[in-house]
Amino acid sequence: MLLKALCLVKTRSQAHKGCEAGGISINGRKAKPSAEVRPGDVVEIRYPRAVTAVEILEIPAGQVSRKDRDRFFRVIREARIDTGGGEGWDV
């Protein structure tokens, strides 16, 4: 799963839960766990306490280290949100 490969979530399980909960969108549409992502796509991740939108620049062949991940995406927007204490999808 791309979100895990780019270190945007901690585990594949969390990425799956985020998709199932409607917290992940690609180009403004809710994403399924098996959704295909291409360079130029905008992925928005609604974490339980924050929202991050990234533009995909390149698709990695496998897992990427945190220090190398910046060449694969650029952050468009990051914002903290108040969820009223809810736990969300375990991120």
N, C-alpha and C positions, 0 to 999 in steps of 0.2 A: 504494500500500500504506500502510495507516494508520500502521504503525511508523515508516516513513520520514517521512511527513507530520508526525508529532509529534516528530521528532528523537530517537526512542528508539533508532534504529540509524543508522549513517552512510549506507548506500546501500540501494536496493531489492534489490540482489543479496544483501546480507548478511541482509536480512529473509527473503528466499526460502530461503537456506541454513539459517537458523535454524529455519524451519518444517520444511523437509525433514529436518533432523537431530533433530527432536522437541524443540527447545529453546523453542518458543513454545506456550503453551496459553491457551485462552479458557474461563473458568469451569471450569477443571480438566480440560478435554479438549484433546488435541493439536490444534493448528490447522494447516490447510492454507493455502498462500499466498493462496488466493482466499476464505478464510473471511470471512463478514460479521460485523462488530462493531457492537454497539448501545450507546447510553448505558446505564450500569449494569453492563456486562460487566466482569469482572476479567481482565486480560491479564497472564500471567506470562511473563517473558522470562528464560531461563536463558542468560546470556552465558557465555563460556568461564571467566571468573573471578568472576562475580557473578550474583545472582538479583535481579530487580526485579519487583514486582507493582504494577500500577496499575489504578485504577478509571476507566473511560472516563466522562467527564461530558458530553461533546458531541463530535459528529463534525464535523471541519473540512471546508470545501468544497474546500480545496486544501492546498498546503504551508503550514506554520505556522513563524513565526520562533521561535527559542529563547526570546526574551523574552516571547512571547505564549502559549507552549505550556501554561503552568500552568492556564489556564482550561478546557482540554480534557481533562485527566486529573489525578488526585491519586495520589501515591505511597502505597501501602499498606504495602509492605515492601521493604527493600533489605538485601542481605547479601552479603558477600564469601565466596567459596568457594575452597578449595584443590583445584586440578585435577591436581596432581602434575606441572605443567609442560606439559600438553597445550595445543595451540593452538586447539582448538575450531573454531568456524565464522567465524573472521576478523573479529571485532568488536573 
